[in-house]
């Protein structure tokens, strides 16, 4: 059981580091949200919706499929305009 817990803890650490490295939330704040005993939803941590996730820095903005495709095309255009870095 100890080995299983240690593996699970290492996996959680990798996930929190990845999220913190690719968003604006700090690792500490993310862990605080995940382990907040007053907000545990079915033992999986704090549940954030839309604007709450934006405020916490986990995502940049909220929108529907139209906004998602618009952003995707903007990023594609930006990539095409930048000179290749080789």
C-alpha positions as CSV (number, residue, x, y, z in Angstrom):
1,X,0.0,0.0,0.0
2,X,2.9,2.4,0.7
3,X,4.3,1.9,-2.7
4,X,1.0,2.6,-4.3
5,X,0.6,5.8,-2.3
6,X,4.1,7.0,-3.2
7,X,3.5,6.3,-6.9
8,X,0.2,8.2,-6.8
9,X,1.8,11.1,-5.0
10,X,4.6,11.3,-7.6
11,X,2.0,11.2,-10.4
12,X,0.1,14.0,-8.7
13,X,3.3,16.0,-8.4
14,X,4.1,15.6,-12.1
15,X,0.5,16.7,-13.0
16,X,0.6,19.8,-10.8
17,X,4.0,20.8,-12.1
18,X,2.8,20.4,-15.7
19,X,-0.4,22.4,-15.1
20,X,1.6,25.2,-13.3
21,X,4.2,25.3,-16.0
22,X,1.5,25.7,-18.7
23,X,-0.9,28.1,-17.0
24,X,-0.8,31.1,-14.7
25,X,-1.7,29.3,-11.5
26,X,1.1,28.5,-9.0
27,X,1.8,24.9,-8.0
28,X,1.0,25.8,-4.4
29,X,-2.4,27.3,-5.2
30,X,-3.3,24.3,-7.4
31,X,-2.5,21.9,-4.6
32,X,-4.5,24.1,-2.2
33,X,-7.5,23.8,-4.4
34,X,-7.0,20.1,-5.0
35,X,-6.8,19.3,-1.3
36,X,-9.3,21.9,0.2
37,X,-11.3,19.7,2.6
38,X,-14.2,22.1,2.6
39,X,-14.6,21.9,-1.2
40,X,-14.0,18.3,-1.9
41,X,-16.4,17.1,-4.6
42,X,-16.6,13.3,-4.5
43,X,-13.0,13.2,-3.2
44,X,-11.6,14.8,-6.4
45,X,-10.9,18.3,-5.1
46,X,-12.4,21.7,-5.8
47,X,-14.7,22.0,-8.7
48,X,-14.1,25.2,-10.7
49,X,-16.4,26.4,-13.4
50,X,-15.7,28.9,-16.3
51,X,-14.9,32.3,-14.9
52,X,-13.6,30.7,-11.6
53,X,-11.0,28.8,-13.6
54,X,-10.1,32.0,-15.5
55,X,-9.7,33.9,-12.2
56,X,-7.4,31.2,-10.8
57,X,-5.2,31.3,-13.9
58,X,-5.9,27.7,-15.0
59,X,-7.4,28.8,-18.3
60,X,-7.2,32.1,-20.3
61,X,-10.8,32.6,-21.2
62,X,-14.2,31.0,-21.5
63,X,-16.1,30.5,-24.7
64,X,-17.9,28.1,-27.0
65,X,-16.9,26.1,-30.0
66,X,-17.0,29.2,-32.2
67,X,-14.5,31.1,-30.0
68,X,-12.3,28.0,-29.8
69,X,-12.1,27.6,-33.6
70,X,-11.5,31.4,-34.0
71,X,-8.6,31.2,-31.5
72,X,-7.2,28.1,-33.2
73,X,-7.2,29.9,-36.6
74,X,-5.5,32.9,-35.0
75,X,-2.8,30.8,-33.6
76,X,-2.3,29.0,-36.9
77,X,-2.0,32.4,-38.7
78,X,0.6,33.6,-36.1
79,X,2.6,30.4,-36.5
80,X,2.6,30.9,-40.3
81,X,3.8,34.5,-40.0
82,X,6.7,33.7,-37.8
83,X,10.0,32.8,-39.6
84,X,11.1,29.2,-39.0
85,X,13.5,28.8,-36.0
86,X,16.0,26.3,-37.4
